[in-house]
Amino acid sequence: MARDWSNFFITRADAEAVEGDVSSEQAQPDEADGRRGVFRRLRESMAKTRQALGSELQATLTETLDGHSWERLEEALIMADVGAGTTATVVSTLEREAGEGKVAGGEALRERLIALLAQTASIGDSRIDVRAQPTVIMVVGVNGTGKTTTIGKLAWHLRQELGASVLVGAADTFRAAAAEQLAEWAQRAGCEIVAGPEGSDPGAVAFEAIEQGRSSGVDVVIIDTAGRLHTQQELMRELGKVRRVIARQLDGAPHETLLTLDATTGQNGLRQAKVFSEAVDLSGVVLTKLDGSARGGIALAIASELGLPVKLIGVGESVEDLRPFDAEEFARALIAEG
């Protein structure tokens, strides 16, 4: 089934629905129209990356396949920040299958390329498990990647899609106006917020947010954290401390630790992901600002080279522009012309 909000969250009701579920997975007309609209929006947001692939990709897919063709394809994918290792694996597979007569050029080659890229991006479980009561989601990332905005949009979707009660914790206590920005999003999403004075201990704010969430029976607690440059070791250690505070307070928490990455940073985002994953044991990535990037292929590199699932993508400013990541749709939007 294609990825949408309806099958993005793992809820307590899911286990009960597994037995005896006879509902059809075939999309109804209104749902199909909606999915086509979402795909069009994704294709539009990926236009810069697709243009970066440009004539090099098209020439490879339409001309006689030879050594030069494979080199051009490899260069095109690397230019889109798919990553050298991922690109080498995908292109060598295509070259081998073409040599064995398993795939021809043209449209067949395009479809096989899409399938291989989608397979590359399909790492782990890209859903968010909200079965714990409360579920604690910790969100980390460098300032400017859309971290606080992502939290607000995710809270909004949890409310709209699941009817879940959400509390956000403003543990970014170092950046001026960070709590105010999060408070605006909390109001928009219809959820509560716990904040402390500017400069206060972020671990204490996280502790208080979870404590309040538990006592009031909130379904999901989302913890914002201070933006860390991945090169600042002292700040990264502080981030690890916040995570330990959360873990000590609630067994199994944080249940999700999501890293927001700005797609426009390309390979630098991959380096950020490596450092953050060492500090806080990431469960997934939110890739933002795809609509402004010619480097959208970084989603594939993150999945393949780090083994981290991309769970959400941001393709615009509105709450609806935060979308569950669908590997097949993403690969098709990256490659397909029509």
N, C-alpha and C positions, 0 to 999 in steps of 0.2 A: 504494500500500500504506500502511496506517495506520502511524504512527510508533511504534516500540517499540525496546527495546535491541538486538533482533536486526538492525535495519537503521539503527542510530544511528551506529555506528563505521564509518569507511572503513578497511579493512585491506588489506594487501598481497595477500591472497587474493582480494579483490573483483575486481581486474583480470583474474585468471585465470579467474574464474567467469563473466565476462560472455559469453564465447564458448561457445556450445553449452549454455547453461543452460536446461533444460527443466523445472525444478521448478515446481510450481504455487504461485501467490501466494495462493490461496484458503486461508483459515485453517481448520485442523482443529478438531474440536469442543472439545478441551481448550484450544486457543489462543484460540478465540472466547469461551469462558467466561472466560478470563483477561482478555481485552480488555474484556469487559463489566464485570468487576469493577474494572478500572482506571478505566473511564469513570465508574462509580458513585462511586468515590473522588474523582475530579476534580470531578464535579458537587457532591458534598458540600463539597469545599474551596472551591468557587466560590459557595456558597450566599449568603454575605454580599454579594457583588457583585451576584448575581442579584436579591436582595431590594432592593438599592439602586436597581436599575432599576425594580422594583416595578410599581405600577399605571400609571405613566406609559407604560411600554413596552407593557403589555398593552392599555391603552386605544387606543394607536396602531394596534396590530395587529388590533383587533377592531371599531373604530368606523369610520364613514364617513371616508374620507381627504380632508382639506382642509388649508388652510394651518396651522390650529391643530394638527392632528395631527402634521405634520412638525416643528413647533416643539417639541412635547412630546417627540417621539422624540429630537430633537437635544439637548434639555436632559437627558434621561435618560442618554444615552450620555456626555455631558460629565461628569455627576455620577459616573459609574463610571470616570472618568479615561481614557476612550478617547482624549481629546485633541481640541481644537477643530478643528484642521486635518483630522484623520482623520475626525471626525464629520461635518464639513461636506461632505467628498467623498462619504462613504457615503450620507448622507441626500439629497443632491442627485441622486445616481444613482438611488436608490429613487424619488424624486419624479418624475424624468424618465421612468423606465420605467413607473411607474404611470400617468402622463399619456398615454403612448403605448400603453397597453393591454397592455404586455408582462407585467405582473404585477398580480394582484388583491390584495385585502386578505387578512386571516386567515392561514391556514397557509402559503399561497403566499408571502405577504410575509415571514413569519417565516423561511422557508427561504432566500429570496433575501437577507435581511439576514445570516443565518448565512454564506452563501456569500461575500458581499462582505467581511465581517469576516475570514473565513478567508483570502481573497485578500490583504487588507491585511497580515495577519501573516506571509504566506509570502514572506519576503525572503531572498535569498541561499541559501547552503547551510547548513542548520541541523544538519548532522552534524558529528562531530569526526573529523578525519583523523589516524589513528595509524600511517600507513605509514612515517614516518621512523624511523630506528633510532639513538638513541632519539628518541621524540617528546617534545618539551618543551612542557608546558602551564603557562602563567603565570596565576595567579588573583589578581585585584585587587578592591578594594572597601572601603567604609567599615566600620569596626569595628561589629559588631552586626548585619551583614546576613546572617550565616550563612556567611561565607567559608571558615573552617577546617572547619566541619561539611560543607560542600559538597565540599571536597577529599577528606575521608575517605570520604564516600559514593561519589564518583566513582571513587576508588581501589578501593573494594570492588566496584563494578560492573565495572570493567576486569578485575579478577581473576576474578569470577564468570562474566561473559559471554564474555570472550575468553581467559581463562586467561593474561592478560598479567602479566608481572612489573612491579611499580611501585615507584618510590622517590619519597619526598616530601622536599622541601627546606624547612626551617623558617626562611625568610628574614624572617619577622616577628620581629625581634630586639628590638623596642622595647616591646612590650606584655608585661606581667608574665604569666607562665604560658602564653604563646602556644605555645611549643615543647612544653610538657607536654601541652597540649590536643591538639596535632597528633600527638604521640607516642602518645596513647591511641587516636586514630583509626587511626594506622598499624598498631598492634598488632591492632586489630579487623579491619582490612582485610587483614592478613597481608602487609604490605609494609615495606620498609626506610625509615629516616629519617636525614637528615643535618641536624644542628643545630649552632649555635655558641653561645658564651656570650651571656648577655643583654647587649644594648647593642652587640654586635659589628657589623661592617659587613655589611649584608644582601647586597650584591653579592658579597662573598667567600663567603657561605654558598651563594648560588645557583651560583657558580662551582664550588665543591667538590661540590655535589650533582650537577651535570651531569658533572663529571670522574669521579666515582664511578660514575655511571650508565653512562657510556661504557665504562669499564674493566671493569665487571662484566657488561656485555651486557644491561642492563635495557631493557625495551620502552618504558616511559613514565616520564618524570620530571615531577612536578607541583611547582611552586614556589609556596609560600605567601608573601605579601608583607604588610608592615605596613599596617594600615587607615589610609587617608588621608581626611581631610575634604577634599572637592573644593574648598573655599575656601582651603586652605592651600597656597599656591603653592610654597613651599620644599620641602614634603614631596612634592608632585606631581613636582617636578623630580628629587627623589631616586628616585622610582619609575621615571621615565624612565631614570635612570642604571642601575638594576638591569636594565632591559630591554636596554640597550646592552651590558652585561656578558654577558648571555646570548647576544645576537646575535653578539658577537665570538668567543665560544667555540665555537659550533656553527652552521654554515651553515644559514640558513633558520629558526633558532630565535629566539624561541619560535614554535612551529608553531600554537599557539592561545593567545590572550590573552582570558580570560573575566572579565567583570565580574559580581560578585554584587550584586543589588539587592533590597532589602526591598520587597515589593509594598505594604506598608501605608503607605509614604511617598508613594505616588502621584506627582504631578507633580514633587516634589522628586527622586525617583528619575530622572526624565527629565533634569533639570538635572545630576545627578551623572554620568549616562551621557555627556552632551555634553562635560563637562570631562575625564573619564577617557579618552574616545576621542581627544581632542586630545593627551593626554600619552603614551599608550602604544599607539595603533593597535589598538583592540579588534577581535576576530573574532566575538564573540558575547556574549550575556547569559545569566546564570542568575538567574531570578526566584524568590525565596524567600518563604516565609511567606504563600503564597496562601490557606491555610486560615484565616488570621486577618484577611484584608483585604476591605474593601468596594470596593477600587479595582483589581480585577484587570484592568480594561480597559487599564491602563498597558502591558501587553504589546503591545497593538496600536499604541499611540502610539510606543513605542520602535522597533518595526519600521518603521512608516510614516514617522515624522518624522526618525529618525536613520539609517534604512537598515541597522540592526543586527539580525541574526537572534536571536531568543530560542531558545536551544539546549536549556536544561533548566529545569524548574520544580520547586519544592519545595512539597509539599502536606501535610507532616507531619514528625514527628520520626524515624521509622524509616528505615533505608537504602532500603527499597522505596518510600518517599515522595519520593525524587528521581526524576523521570521525564523522558524525552525530550519536548520540546515538540511537540505535534501541533496545527497551526493549526485544522484542521476540528473536531477534538474540543474544543479550547479554545473556539472560537466557539459551538459547540453547547451546551457546559456553561454558557456565559455567558448564553445567550438562552433555550434550550428549557426548558419546564416539565417535560416527561416524559422 
